[in-house]
């Protein structure tokens, strides 16, 4: 069968090719004697349904009912060449006149043909010898068959053939099928390219297509593209449902645009009459807690309870964690023991989170009690459970019990991971048992176990604390020439350890070899350079990131603008700002305010005024902060009249305490 696919050229060739060239043989070694399919019994027509105004010829235009489709498919499955397929279908070609089989019959036949190559060959027979008019329906079926076989280039070529050779306009089904399959295959850039073509053809995408692309972008950790698609969906004229709103809020939350996410939460209830559900709240809560904004999370959780939105286990787990981070262990404890009253069954994540809260609050007795309670109730414990308890024993300076616990988990066939080993090594090093820690580390390396960045960093720090600088340098040298460890991992270890020169050397090697496949590696290098005031290197990494095809998010743009500002390269900063904005990057307020400051330093006040006008019209911008930044920009330029104009605007927005306002203005300037 493979020869048939090779014999059919890509349908997006620039000129129309003869059908025989597009349908070559799968295998020419055998010639089949192909009988015609037997005719099924004709069903007597009911006279009551006949239209007396139609001629008898029109009643019998197609012979669909007299053809057994199953037998026809069986005969087609035995064809191996284009000639054999034509021989099977020739009785139905109509001899140059109207085809004997209806288009509906042929589309059904295409949809039931399991081999994508044969379905394309059948489509070519329809458009060639049979004389059917080009049909979007038939192309859509052939397109779906090619996509199911993961023939991405060929499928894209079919769509281009529709447009260029037959002047057919792809419909919503065509685009949705192609984009959805490309998205599910992880080909986000190709999917977005076809989304732009869909826009150019003025075919409106549906909600499912948008949400699929958003979830794919988030799955690939490409938050900027996810936010761009979400903003596009939010600005469309299509009425949004709860699933669409949740998808948009998910994109905003993952990208760190939490104010926009919370604002949309309010708007969907007040402006769109779509009440938020548990998923809506838990998505924002998770993002708030992940970014350390625990008080805002408590406020939102309180609102959720007041509005009687049902709680799910994920929300409970998030809030137990938030309470723990705020040193509110008793509130976490109360929520944990009330889980069953809420009609929920605590999961292993719930237990592990509560154990960690107890450990952080140094409630070691409660932690040990809960750990043993899990064992008595035969609640399945995992590696996270044991890692948490080992850490707790380390805090209580019971390093022997920590070691015993690692042996216990191995007896239960729970394999320790890198976090387990790094925790044990750290405990032993603090207890003065550095030799024991070094032996364990060496044993792991010689066993071929994967060395986690955390484990490497733990050992380096342990050596340095013990004054064994030579041993630490030896490990750093090994990372500079990694063997058995990915260069991306080596870069992350060195960057997080603050080793600028070593990280730079490994990163450049990996980037030149095209081995940097994760955007987080670029980000950690930019953060490293920014912390060490190596602004030229920040720009270097940014350019490499763009050359590798990665799309920066708002945080990356903030770092880049800061670097350009330090280098006094204001025009380049403005160019990056405009380029990213045109490409759909959603900026945080910080980025906009940075750009205002840079334009002020450049003394380009006409551009400052135009940007201020644009930002003032944006409802998502904090107007108080905007006026404060504008006032400070003009204050630094010694343009006091303009600065006072923005100060007066702030005063108009009312401040009950003028002294507090003056202090705020002074601190911002």
DOPA-912658 format. One record per residue (C-alpha): residue in three letters; x, y, z; residue number from 1; chain. Coordinates in steps of 0.25 Angstrom, whole numbers, plus 5000, padded with zeros to 4 digits. Layout:
<recs>
(ala,(X,Y,Z),NUM,A)
...
</recs>
This chain:
<recs>
(unk,(5000,5000,5000),1,A)
(unk,(5012,5010,5003),2,A)
(unk,(5014,5011,4988),3,A)
(unk,(5001,5018,4985),4,A)
(unk,(5004,5029,4995),5,A)
(unk,(5017,5031,4989),6,A)
(unk,(5011,5031,4975),7,A)
(unk,(5001,5042,4978),8,A)
(unk,(5008,5056,4978),9,A)
(unk,(5004,5067,4988),10,A)
(unk,(4991,5073,4984),11,A)
(unk,(4996,5087,4986),12,A)
(unk,(5005,5087,4974),13,A)
(unk,(5004,5099,4966),14,A)
(unk,(4998,5093,4953),15,A)
(unk,(4987,5082,4951),16,A)
(unk,(4993,5069,4948),17,A)
(unk,(4987,5057,4940),18,A)
(unk,(4979,5048,4948),19,A)
(unk,(4988,5036,4944),20,A)
(unk,(5000,5043,4950),21,A)
(unk,(4993,5046,4963),22,A)
(unk,(4988,5031,4964),23,A)
(unk,(5000,5022,4962),24,A)
(unk,(5000,5007,4966),25,A)
(unk,(5001,5002,4980),26,A)
(unk,(5007,4989,4975),27,A)
(unk,(5006,4985,4960),28,A)
(unk,(5010,4971,4963),29,A)
(unk,(4996,4965,4962),30,A)
(unk,(4984,4968,4953),31,A)
(unk,(4971,4966,4959),32,A)
(unk,(4959,4960,4952),33,A)
(unk,(4949,4970,4957),34,A)
(unk,(4934,4966,4956),35,A)
(unk,(4923,4976,4957),36,A)
(unk,(4916,4977,4970),37,A)
(unk,(4903,4969,4970),38,A)
(unk,(4890,4978,4970),39,A)
(unk,(4881,4978,4981),40,A)
(unk,(4867,4976,4980),41,A)
(unk,(4859,4988,4975),42,A)
(unk,(4849,4993,4985),43,A)
(unk,(4835,4996,4979),44,A)
(unk,(4832,5011,4980),45,A)
(unk,(4820,5016,4986),46,A)
(unk,(4811,5023,4977),47,A)
(unk,(4806,5033,4987),48,A)
(unk,(4820,5039,4988),49,A)
(unk,(4822,5041,4973),50,A)
(unk,(4821,5055,4968),51,A)
(unk,(4813,5055,4955),52,A)
(unk,(4820,5067,4949),53,A)
(unk,(4833,5060,4949),54,A)
(unk,(4837,5051,4937),55,A)
(unk,(4840,5037,4938),56,A)
(unk,(4855,5039,4934),57,A)
(unk,(4856,5048,4946),58,A)
(unk,(4851,5037,4956),59,A)
(unk,(4862,5028,4951),60,A)
(unk,(4873,5038,4950),61,A)
(unk,(4882,5031,4960),62,A)
(unk,(4883,5016,4963),63,A)
(unk,(4887,5017,4978),64,A)
(unk,(4877,5007,4983),65,A)
(unk,(4881,4996,4973),66,A)
(unk,(4896,4997,4978),67,A)
(unk,(4901,4989,4990),68,A)
(unk,(4911,4999,4996),69,A)
(unk,(4917,4988,5005),70,A)
(unk,(4920,4979,4993),71,A)
(unk,(4926,4991,4985),72,A)
(unk,(4935,4995,4997),73,A)
(unk,(4940,4981,4998),74,A)
(unk,(4943,4981,4983),75,A)
(unk,(4950,4995,4985),76,A)
(unk,(4958,4989,4996),77,A)
(unk,(4965,4979,4987),78,A)
(unk,(4969,4990,4977),79,A)
(unk,(4984,4993,4977),80,A)
(unk,(4985,5002,4965),81,A)
(unk,(4978,5014,4959),82,A)
(unk,(4974,5006,4947),83,A)
(unk,(4968,4995,4956),84,A)
(unk,(4960,5005,4964),85,A)
(unk,(4955,5011,4950),86,A)
(unk,(4951,4998,4946),87,A)
(unk,(4942,4995,4958),88,A)
(unk,(4936,5009,4957),89,A)
(unk,(4934,5010,4942),90,A)
(unk,(4920,5004,4941),91,A)
(unk,(4916,5016,4949),92,A)
(unk,(4923,5027,4941),93,A)
(unk,(4911,5029,4932),94,A)
(unk,(4918,5029,4920),95,A)
(unk,(4922,5043,4919),96,A)
(unk,(4907,5047,4923),97,A)
(unk,(4901,5049,4937),98,A)
(unk,(4908,5040,4947),99,A)
(unk,(4899,5028,4951),100,A)
(unk,(4902,5030,4966),101,A)
(unk,(4898,5042,4974),102,A)
(unk,(4907,5051,4981),103,A)
(unk,(4901,5047,4994),104,A)
(unk,(4904,5032,4991),105,A)
(unk,(4919,5036,4987),106,A)
(unk,(4921,5044,4999),107,A)
(unk,(4916,5033,5008),108,A)
(unk,(4925,5023,5000),109,A)
(unk,(4937,5032,5003),110,A)
(unk,(4934,5033,5018),111,A)
(unk,(4934,5018,5019),112,A)
(unk,(4947,5016,5012),113,A)
(unk,(4957,5013,5022),114,A)
(unk,(4970,5015,5014),115,A)
(unk,(4972,5030,5012),116,A)
(unk,(4980,5028,4999),117,A)
(unk,(4969,5020,4993),118,A)
(unk,(4959,5031,4997),119,A)
(unk,(4967,5042,4990),120,A)
(unk,(4968,5033,4978),121,A)
(unk,(4953,5031,4978),122,A)
(unk,(4951,5046,4979),123,A)
(unk,(4960,5048,4967),124,A)
(unk,(4952,5038,4959),125,A)
(unk,(4939,5046,4963),126,A)
(unk,(4946,5059,4958),127,A)
(unk,(4951,5052,4946),128,A)
(unk,(4945,5041,4938),129,A)
(unk,(4932,5041,4946),130,A)
(unk,(4930,5056,4943),131,A)
(unk,(4925,5060,4957),132,A)
(unk,(4925,5075,4960),133,A)
(unk,(4935,5079,4970),134,A)
(unk,(4928,5077,4984),135,A)
(unk,(4933,5083,4997),136,A)
(unk,(4926,5071,5004),137,A)
(unk,(4934,5061,4997),138,A)
(unk,(4947,5069,5000),139,A)
(unk,(4944,5070,5014),140,A)
(unk,(4942,5055,5015),141,A)
(unk,(4955,5052,5008),142,A)
(unk,(4962,5063,5017),143,A)
(unk,(4957,5056,5029),144,A)
(unk,(4962,5043,5025),145,A)
(unk,(4976,5048,5022),146,A)
(unk,(4977,5055,5035),147,A)
(unk,(4973,5043,5043),148,A)
(unk,(4985,5036,5036),149,A)
(unk,(4993,5048,5041),150,A)
(unk,(4997,5053,5027),151,A)
(unk,(4998,5067,5031),152,A)
(unk,(5005,5073,5018),153,A)
(unk,(4995,5065,5009),154,A)
(unk,(4983,5070,5016),155,A)
(unk,(4988,5084,5015),156,A)
(unk,(4990,5082,5001),157,A)
(unk,(4976,5077,4999),158,A)
(unk,(4970,5090,5004),159,A)
(unk,(4980,5098,4995),160,A)
(unk,(4975,5089,4983),161,A)
(unk,(4961,5093,4986),162,A)
(unk,(4964,5108,4986),163,A)
(unk,(4973,5108,4974),164,A)
(unk,(4969,5097,4964),165,A)
(unk,(4954,5097,4966),166,A)
(unk,(4951,5110,4972),167,A)
(unk,(4944,5104,4984),168,A)
(unk,(4943,5112,4996),169,A)
(unk,(4946,5104,5009),170,A)
(unk,(4935,5105,5019),171,A)
(unk,(4935,5104,5034),172,A)
(unk,(4935,5089,5034),173,A)
(unk,(4948,5089,5025),174,A)
(unk,(4955,5099,5034),175,A)
(unk,(4951,5094,5047),176,A)
(unk,(4954,5079,5043),177,A)
(unk,(4968,5083,5039),178,A)
(unk,(4971,5093,5050),179,A)
(unk,(4966,5083,5061),180,A)
(unk,(4974,5071,5056),181,A)
(unk,(4987,5080,5055),182,A)
(unk,(4984,5085,5069),183,A)
(unk,(4983,5072,5075),184,A)
(unk,(4995,5067,5068),185,A)
(unk,(5003,5079,5075),186,A)
(unk,(5005,5087,5062),187,A)
(unk,(5001,5100,5068),188,A)
(unk,(5008,5109,5058),189,A)
(unk,(5002,5102,5046),190,A)
(unk,(4988,5102,5053),191,A)
(unk,(4989,5117,5055),192,A)
(unk,(4994,5119,5041),193,A)
(unk,(4981,5113,5036),194,A)
(unk,(4973,5121,5046),195,A)
(unk,(4978,5133,5039),196,A)
(unk,(4974,5128,5026),197,A)
(unk,(4960,5125,5032),198,A)
(unk,(4960,5140,5036),199,A)
(unk,(4964,5144,5022),200,A)
(unk,(4953,5136,5016),201,A)
(unk,(4943,5142,5026),202,A)
(unk,(4939,5129,5031),203,A)
(unk,(4936,5131,5046),204,A)
(unk,(4942,5120,5055),205,A)
(unk,(4933,5114,5066),206,A)
(unk,(4935,5113,5081),207,A)
(unk,(4940,5099,5081),208,A)
(unk,(4952,5102,5071),209,A)
(unk,(4956,5114,5080),210,A)
(unk,(4956,5107,5093),211,A)
(unk,(4964,5095,5086),212,A)
(unk,(4975,5104,5082),213,A)
(unk,(4975,5111,5095),214,A)
(unk,(4977,5098,5103),215,A)
(unk,(4987,5093,5093),216,A)
(unk,(4995,5106,5095),217,A)
(unk,(4995,5105,5110),218,A)
(unk,(4998,5090,5109),219,A)
(unk,(5011,5094,5101),220,A)
(unk,(5014,5105,5112),221,A)
(unk,(5012,5116,5101),222,A)
(unk,(5004,5126,5110),223,A)
(unk,(5006,5137,5100),224,A)
(unk,(4999,5130,5089),225,A)
(unk,(4988,5125,5098),226,A)
(unk,(4985,5139,5103),227,A)
(unk,(4985,5144,5089),228,A)
(unk,(4975,5134,5084),229,A)
(unk,(4967,5136,5097),230,A)
(unk,(4967,5152,5094),231,A)
(unk,(4962,5149,5080),232,A)
(unk,(4951,5140,5085),233,A)
(unk,(4947,5150,5095),234,A)
(unk,(4947,5161,5085),235,A)
(unk,(4939,5153,5075),236,A)
(unk,(4924,5155,5072),237,A)
(unk,(4921,5141,5076),238,A)
(unk,(4912,5139,5089),239,A)
(unk,(4921,5132,5099),240,A)
(unk,(4917,5121,5108),241,A)
(unk,(4922,5116,5121),242,A)
(unk,(4933,5107,5115),243,A)
(unk,(4938,5118,5106),244,A)
(unk,(4939,5128,5118),245,A)
(unk,(4946,5117,5127),246,A)
(unk,(4956,5115,5115),247,A)
(unk,(4959,5130,5114),248,A)
(unk,(4961,5131,5129),249,A)
(unk,(4970,5119,5129),250,A)
(unk,(4979,5126,5119),251,A)
(unk,(4979,5139,5126),252,A)
(unk,(4982,5132,5140),253,A)
(unk,(4993,5123,5134),254,A)
(unk,(5000,5136,5128),255,A)
(unk,(4999,5143,5141),256,A)
(unk,(4989,5153,5136),257,A)
(unk,(4981,5151,5149),258,A)
(unk,(4974,5165,5149),259,A)
(unk,(4969,5163,5135),260,A)
(unk,(4964,5149,5140),261,A)
(unk,(4957,5154,5152),262,A)
(unk,(4951,5166,5144),263,A)
(unk,(4945,5156,5134),264,A)
(unk,(4940,5148,5146),265,A)
(unk,(4931,5160,5150),266,A)
(unk,(4927,5163,5135),267,A)
(unk,(4923,5150,5132),268,A)
(unk,(4913,5150,5143),269,A)
(unk,(4908,5165,5142),270,A)
(unk,(4910,5168,5127),271,A)
(unk,(4908,5154,5120),272,A)
(unk,(4898,5147,5130),273,A)
(unk,(4907,5135,5131),274,A)
(unk,(4909,5131,5145),275,A)
(unk,(4923,5126,5149),276,A)
(unk,(4924,5112,5153),277,A)
(unk,(4934,5104,5162),278,A)
(unk,(4944,5103,5151),279,A)
(unk,(4944,5118,5149),280,A)
(unk,(4947,5121,5163),281,A)
(unk,(4957,5109,5165),282,A)
(unk,(4965,5113,5153),283,A)
(unk,(4967,5127,5158),284,A)
(unk,(4970,5122,5172),285,A)
(unk,(4980,5113,5167),286,A)
(unk,(4987,5124,5160),287,A)
(unk,(4987,5134,5172),288,A)
(unk,(4993,5123,5181),289,A)
(unk,(5003,5119,5171),290,A)
(unk,(5008,5134,5171),291,A)
(unk,(5008,5136,5186),292,A)
(unk,(4995,5145,5186),293,A)
(unk,(4989,5138,5198),294,A)
(unk,(4981,5149,5203),295,A)
(unk,(4974,5151,5190),296,A)
(unk,(4971,5136,5189),297,A)
(unk,(4965,5137,5203),298,A)
(unk,(4956,5148,5199),299,A)
(unk,(4952,5141,5186),300,A)
(unk,(4949,5128,5194),301,A)
(unk,(4940,5136,5203),302,A)
(unk,(4933,5141,5191),303,A)
(unk,(4931,5127,5186),304,A)
(unk,(4925,5122,5199),305,A)
(unk,(4916,5134,5200),306,A)
(unk,(4910,5132,5186),307,A)
(unk,(4908,5117,5190),308,A)
(unk,(4917,5112,5178),309,A)
(unk,(4919,5097,5181),310,A)
(unk,(4933,5094,5185),311,A)
(unk,(4941,5083,5179),312,A)
(unk,(4953,5075,5184),313,A)
(unk,(4963,5084,5176),314,A)
(unk,(4958,5097,5182),315,A)
(unk,(4959,5090,5196),316,A)
(unk,(4974,5086,5193),317,A)
(unk,(4977,5100,5188),318,A)
(unk,(4971,5107,5200),319,A)
(unk,(4978,5097,5210),320,A)
(unk,(4991,5101,5204),321,A)
(unk,(4988,5116,5204),322,A)
(unk,(4984,5115,5219),323,A)
(unk,(4997,5108,5222),324,A)
(unk,(5005,5119,5214),325,A)
(unk,(4999,5130,5223),326,A)
(unk,(5002,5122,5236),327,A)
(unk,(4988,5119,5238),328,A)
(unk,(4990,5105,5241),329,A)
(unk,(4977,5104,5250),330,A)
(unk,(4968,5109,5239),331,A)
(unk,(4975,5099,5229),332,A)
(unk,(4973,5088,5240),333,A)
(unk,(4958,5092,5241),334,A)
(unk,(4956,5092,5226),335,A)
(unk,(4963,5078,5225),336,A)
(unk,(4954,5071,5235),337,A)
(unk,(4941,5077,5229),338,A)
(unk,(4944,5071,5215),339,A)
(unk,(4935,5060,5217),340,A)
(unk,(4924,5069,5223),341,A)
(unk,(4924,5076,5209),342,A)
(unk,(4921,5063,5202),343,A)
(unk,(4935,5061,5197),344,A)
(unk,(4945,5050,5199),345,A)
(unk,(4959,5054,5202),346,A)
(unk,(4970,5050,5192),347,A)
(unk,(4984,5047,5194),348,A)
(unk,(4987,5061,5190),349,A)
(unk,(4979,5066,5201),350,A)
(unk,(4986,5058,5212),351,A)
(unk,(5000,5062,5206),352,A)
(unk,(4996,5076,5206),353,A)
(unk,(4991,5076,5221),354,A)
(unk,(5004,5068,5225),355,A)
(unk,(5013,5079,5218),356,A)
(unk,(5004,5090,5226),357,A)
(unk,(5007,5083,5239),358,A)
(unk,(5022,5082,5236),359,A)
(unk,(5023,5097,5232),360,A)
(unk,(5016,5101,5245),361,A)
(unk,(5025,5091,5253),362,A)
(unk,(5013,5083,5257),363,A)
(unk,(5021,5071,5257),364,A)
(unk,(5012,5063,5266),365,A)
(unk,(5000,5065,5257),366,A)
(unk,(5008,5062,5245),367,A)
(unk,(5012,5048,5250),368,A)
(unk,(4998,5045,5255),369,A)
(unk,(4992,5048,5242),370,A)
(unk,(5003,5040,5235),371,A)
(unk,(5001,5028,5244),372,A)
(unk,(4986,5030,5242),373,A)
(unk,(4987,5029,5227),374,A)
(unk,(4994,5015,5229),375,A)
(unk,(4984,5010,5239),376,A)
(unk,(4973,5013,5230),377,A)
(unk,(4981,5007,5218),378,A)
(unk,(4980,5020,5210),379,A)
(unk,(4990,5018,5199),380,A)
(unk,(5003,5027,5201),381,A)
(unk,(5012,5031,5190),382,A)
(unk,(5026,5037,5189),383,A)
(unk,(5021,5051,5192),384,A)
(unk,(5015,5046,5205),385,A)
(unk,(5029,5040,5209),386,A)
(unk,(5037,5052,5204),387,A)
(unk,(5028,5062,5213),388,A)
(unk,(5030,5053,5225),389,A)
(unk,(5045,5052,5222),390,A)
(unk,(5046,5067,5222),391,A)
(unk,(5038,5068,5235),392,A)
(unk,(5048,5058,5242),393,A)
(unk,(5059,5067,5236),394,A)
(unk,(5053,5079,5242),395,A)
(unk,(5052,5072,5256),396,A)
(unk,(5067,5068,5255),397,A)
(unk,(5063,5054,5254),398,A)
(unk,(5072,5050,5243),399,A)
(unk,(5072,5035,5247),400,A)
(unk,(5057,5034,5246),401,A)
(unk,(5058,5041,5232),402,A)
(unk,(5067,5030,5227),403,A)
(unk,(5059,5019,5233),404,A)
(unk,(5047,5025,5226),405,A)
(unk,(5054,5024,5213),406,A)
(unk,(5056,5010,5215),407,A)
(unk,(5042,5008,5219),408,A)
(unk,(5037,5013,5206),409,A)
(unk,(5046,5004,5198),410,A)
(unk,(5041,4992,5206),411,A)
(unk,(5027,4997,5201),412,A)
(unk,(5032,4997,5187),413,A)
(unk,(5031,5012,5186),414,A)
(unk,(5043,5017,5179),415,A)
(unk,(5050,5029,5184),416,A)
(unk,(5051,5041,5174),417,A)
(unk,(5061,5052,5172),418,A)
(unk,(5054,5060,5183),419,A)
(unk,(5055,5049,5193),420,A)
(unk,(5070,5048,5191),421,A)
(unk,(5073,5063,5191),422,A)
(unk,(5065,5064,5204),423,A)
(unk,(5073,5053,5210),424,A)
(unk,(5086,5058,5205),425,A)
(unk,(5082,5072,5211),426,A)
(unk,(5078,5066,5224),427,A)
(unk,(5091,5058,5226),428,A)
(unk,(5100,5070,5221),429,A)
(unk,(5093,5079,5232),430,A)
(unk,(5095,5068,5242),431,A)
(unk,(5110,5068,5239),432,A)
(unk,(5109,5054,5232),433,A)
(unk,(5115,5060,5219),434,A)
(unk,(5123,5047,5216),435,A)
(unk,(5110,5039,5216),436,A)
(unk,(5103,5049,5207),437,A)
(unk,(5114,5049,5197),438,A)
(unk,(5114,5034,5197),439,A)
(unk,(5099,5034,5194),440,A)
(unk,(5101,5044,5183),441,A)
(unk,(5112,5036,5176),442,A)
(unk,(5104,5023,5177),443,A)
(unk,(5093,5030,5170),444,A)
(unk,(5102,5035,5159),445,A)
(unk,(5109,5021,5157),446,A)
(unk,(5095,5014,5157),447,A)
(unk,(5091,5022,5144),448,A)
(unk,(5080,5029,5151),449,A)
(unk,(5075,5042,5145),450,A)
(unk,(5081,5054,5153),451,A)
(unk,(5071,5064,5156),452,A)
(unk,(5075,5079,5156),453,A)
(unk,(5071,5080,5170),454,A)
(unk,(5080,5068,5174),455,A)
(unk,(5092,5074,5167),456,A)
(unk,(5089,5088,5174),457,A)
(unk,(5087,5082,5187),458,A)
(unk,(5101,5075,5186),459,A)
(unk,(5108,5087,5182),460,A)
(unk,(5102,5096,5193),461,A)
(unk,(5106,5085,5203),462,A)
(unk,(5120,5085,5199),463,A)
(unk,(5121,5100,5199),464,A)
(unk,(5115,5101,5213),465,A)
(unk,(5125,5090,5218),466,A)
(unk,(5136,5098,5212),467,A)
(unk,(5140,5088,5201),468,A)
(unk,(5140,5098,5190),469,A)
(unk,(5149,5088,5181),470,A)
(unk,(5138,5078,5181),471,A)
(unk,(5128,5088,5178),472,A)
(unk,(5136,5093,5166),473,A)
(unk,(5138,5079,5161),474,A)
(unk,(5123,5077,5160),475,A)
(unk,(5122,5090,5153),476,A)
(unk,(5133,5086,5143),477,A)
(unk,(5125,5073,5140),478,A)
(unk,(5113,5081,5137),479,A)
(unk,(5121,5090,5128),480,A)
(unk,(5124,5077,5120),481,A)
(unk,(5111,5069,5123),482,A)
(unk,(5111,5054,5120),483,A)
(unk,(5098,5047,5123),484,A)
(unk,(5091,5059,5126),485,A)
(unk,(5083,5068,5116),486,A)
(unk,(5090,5082,5113),487,A)
(unk,(5076,5088,5116),488,A)
(unk,(5077,5082,5130),489,A)
(unk,(5091,5087,5132),490,A)
(unk,(5088,5101,5128),491,A)
(unk,(5076,5101,5138),492,A)
(unk,(5085,5096,5149),493,A)
(unk,(5096,5106,5147),494,A)
(unk,(5087,5118,5145),495,A)
(unk,(5079,5115,5158),496,A)
(unk,(5092,5113,5165),497,A)
(unk,(5096,5127,5160),498,A)
(unk,(5108,5122,5152),499,A)
(unk,(5108,5132,5141),500,A)
(unk,(5121,5128,5133),501,A)
(unk,(5118,5113,5133),502,A)
(unk,(5103,5115,5130),503,A)
(unk,(5107,5124,5118),504,A)
(unk,(5117,5114,5112),505,A)
(unk,(5107,5102,5113),506,A)
(unk,(5095,5111,5108),507,A)
(unk,(5103,5116,5096),508,A)
(unk,(5107,5102,5092),509,A)
(unk,(5093,5096,5094),510,A)
(unk,(5087,5108,5086),511,A)
(unk,(5097,5107,5074),512,A)
(unk,(5094,5092,5074),513,A)
(unk,(5079,5095,5074),514,A)
(unk,(5077,5087,5087),515,A)
(unk,(5069,5097,5094),516,A)
(unk,(5055,5093,5093),517,A)
(unk,(5048,5099,5105),518,A)
(unk,(5045,5113,5107),519,A)
(unk,(5048,5113,5122),520,A)
(unk,(5063,5111,5119),521,A)
(unk,(5063,5124,5111),522,A)
(unk,(5055,5131,5123),523,A)
(unk,(5065,5126,5134),524,A)
(unk,(5077,5131,5126),525,A)
(unk,(5070,5144,5124),526,A)
(unk,(5067,5145,5139),527,A)
(unk,(5081,5141,5142),528,A)
(unk,(5087,5152,5133),529,A)
(unk,(5077,5163,5138),530,A)
(unk,(5081,5160,5153),531,A)
(unk,(5096,5161,5149),532,A)
(unk,(5093,5174,5141),533,A)
(unk,(5098,5167,5128),534,A)
(unk,(5089,5174,5119),535,A)
(unk,(5096,5172,5106),536,A)
(unk,(5094,5157,5109),537,A)
(unk,(5079,5158,5112),538,A)
(unk,(5077,5164,5098),539,A)
(unk,(5086,5153,5092),540,A)
(unk,(5077,5142,5099),541,A)
(unk,(5065,5149,5095),542,A)
(unk,(5069,5149,5080),543,A)
(unk,(5073,5134,5081),544,A)
(unk,(5059,5131,5087),545,A)
(unk,(5052,5139,5075),546,A)
(unk,(5061,5132,5065),547,A)
(unk,(5057,5118,5071),548,A)
(unk,(5042,5122,5068),549,A)
(unk,(5038,5124,5083),550,A)
(unk,(5027,5135,5086),551,A)
(unk,(5031,5144,5098),552,A)
(unk,(5021,5147,5109),553,A)
(unk,(5019,5160,5117),554,A)
(unk,(5030,5156,5127),555,A)
(unk,(5040,5154,5117),556,A)
(unk,(5037,5167,5110),557,A)
(unk,(5038,5174,5123),558,A)
(unk,(5052,5169,5125),559,A)
(unk,(5056,5172,5111),560,A)
(unk,(5051,5186,5112),561,A)
(unk,(5059,5188,5124),562,A)
(unk,(5071,5183,5118),563,A)
(unk,(5069,5193,5106),564,A)
(unk,(5067,5204,5115),565,A)
(unk,(5080,5201,5123),566,A)
(unk,(5087,5201,5110),567,A)
(unk,(5081,5214,5106),568,A)
(unk,(5075,5208,5093),569,A)
(unk,(5061,5214,5093),570,A)
(unk,(5058,5212,5078),571,A)
(unk,(5061,5197,5079),572,A)
(unk,(5052,5196,5092),573,A)
(unk,(5041,5204,5085),574,A)
(unk,(5042,5194,5072),575,A)
(unk,(5041,5182,5081),576,A)
(unk,(5029,5188,5088),577,A)
(unk,(5022,5191,5075),578,A)
(unk,(5025,5178,5069),579,A)
(unk,(5020,5169,5081),580,A)
(unk,(5008,5177,5082),581,A)
(unk,(5005,5175,5067),582,A)
(unk,(5007,5160,5068),583,A)
(unk,(4997,5159,5079),584,A)
(unk,(5005,5159,5092),585,A)
(unk,(4997,5163,5104),586,A)
(unk,(5005,5173,5112),587,A)
(unk,(5003,5175,5127),588,A)
(unk,(5002,5189,5132),589,A)
(unk,(5017,5188,5136),590,A)
(unk,(5021,5187,5122),591,A)
(unk,(5013,5199,5117),592,A)
(unk,(5018,5207,5129),593,A)
(unk,(5033,5203,5126),594,A)
(unk,(5031,5208,5111),595,A)
(unk,(5025,5221,5116),596,A)
(unk,(5038,5223,5125),597,A)
(unk,(5047,5219,5114),598,A)
(unk,(5040,5229,5104),599,A)
(unk,(5042,5240,5115),600,A)
(unk,(5057,5237,5116),601,A)
(unk,(5058,5238,5101),602,A)
(unk,(5050,5251,5103),603,A)
(unk,(5040,5247,5092),604,A)
(unk,(5028,5254,5098),605,A)
(unk,(5020,5254,5086),606,A)
(unk,(5021,5238,5086),607,A)
(unk,(5018,5239,5101),608,A)
(unk,(5005,5247,5099),609,A)
(unk,(5000,5237,5088),610,A)
(unk,(5003,5225,5097),611,A)
(unk,(4997,5232,5109),612,A)
(unk,(4984,5235,5101),613,A)
(unk,(4984,5220,5096),614,A)
(unk,(4985,5215,5110),615,A)
(unk,(4975,5224,5116),616,A)
(unk,(4965,5219,5107),617,A)
(unk,(4968,5204,5111),618,A)
(unk,(4958,5200,5122),619,A)
(unk,(4968,5189,5127),620,A)
(unk,(4979,5199,5131),621,A)
(unk,(4980,5204,5145),622,A)
(unk,(4977,5219,5143),623,A)
(unk,(4983,5223,5156),624,A)
(unk,(4996,5216,5154),625,A)
(unk,(4996,5222,5140),626,A)
(unk,(4995,5236,5145),627,A)
(unk,(5006,5234,5155),628,A)
(unk,(5015,5228,5145),629,A)
(unk,(5012,5240,5135),630,A)
(unk,(5014,5250,5146),631,A)
(unk,(5028,5244,5150),632,A)
(unk,(5032,5244,5135),633,A)
(unk,(5030,5259,5133),634,A)
(unk,(5035,5261,5147),635,A)
(unk,(5049,5255,5143),636,A)
(unk,(5049,5263,5131),637,A)
(unk,(5047,5276,5139),638,A)
(unk,(5033,5278,5132),639,A)
(unk,(5026,5282,5145),640,A)
(unk,(5013,5288,5138),641,A)
(unk,(5011,5275,5131),642,A)
(unk,(5014,5267,5143),643,A)
(unk,(5004,5275,5151),644,A)
(unk,(4993,5273,5141),645,A)
(unk,(4994,5258,5144),646,A)
(unk,(4994,5260,5159),647,A)
(unk,(4982,5268,5158),648,A)
(unk,(4975,5257,5151),649,A)
(unk,(4979,5248,5162),650,A)
(unk,(4973,5258,5172),651,A)
(unk,(4960,5258,5164),652,A)
(unk,(4958,5243,5166),653,A)
(unk,(4957,5246,5181),654,A)
(unk,(4966,5243,5192),655,A)
(unk,(4961,5245,5206),656,A)
(unk,(4975,5247,5212),657,A)
(unk,(4982,5258,5204),658,A)
(unk,(4995,5255,5212),659,A)
(unk,(4995,5241,5208),660,A)
(unk,(4993,5244,5194),661,A)
(unk,(5005,5254,5194),662,A)
(unk,(5014,5243,5201),663,A)
(unk,(5010,5233,5190),664,A)
(unk,(5013,5243,5179),665,A)
(unk,(5026,5247,5185),666,A)
(unk,(5030,5232,5186),667,A)
(unk,(5026,5229,5172),668,A)
(unk,(5035,5241,5167),669,A)
</recs>
